[in-house]
Amino acid sequence: MPTLYVRNIPDDLYERLRELASSQHRSISAQVLTILEQALPLQIQQAKSETTKFITETLAEMRLRRRVNPTDFGLPDSTTLIQEDRDR
C-alpha cells in the first residue's frame, strides 16, 4: 500500500486535525484517509460537472454561429462550378 507524506502542515491545521481524529477515536492517519475518501468523490463529481457545463456551453455557442457560405467570400456556388466543369 502506498504511503503519502505531507510536509509543512500549518500548526493550527494539524491541531484541528488531531482534535477531530481524537473526537472520532481515530489516529490522525485514519482521519486523513476518511477525509480524503469523503472529499475525492465530491471533487471528481464537481470536475465532471464543470467539464459537462463547458461542453454544453461550447456546443450552444457553436449552434448560434452562422454557417459559413462560400458565396459570402465571393466564391461561386458548388453547383455552378460543377455545371461549368460539365459544360467544358
C-alpha positions, 0 to 999 in steps of 0.5 A: 500500500502506498504511503503519502507524506505531507510536509509543512502542515500549518500548526493550527491545521494539524491541531484541528486535525488531531482534535477531530481524529481524537473526537472520532477515536481515530489516529490522525492517519485514519482521519486523513484517509476518511477525509480524503475518501469523503472529499475525492468523490465530491471533487471528481463529481464537481470536475465532471460537472464543470467539464459537462457545463463547458461542453454544453456551453461550447456546443450552444455557442457553436449552434448560434454561429452562422454557417459559413457560405462560400458565396459570402467570400465571393466564391461561386456556388458548388453547383455552378462550378460543377455545371461549368466543369460539365459544360467544358 
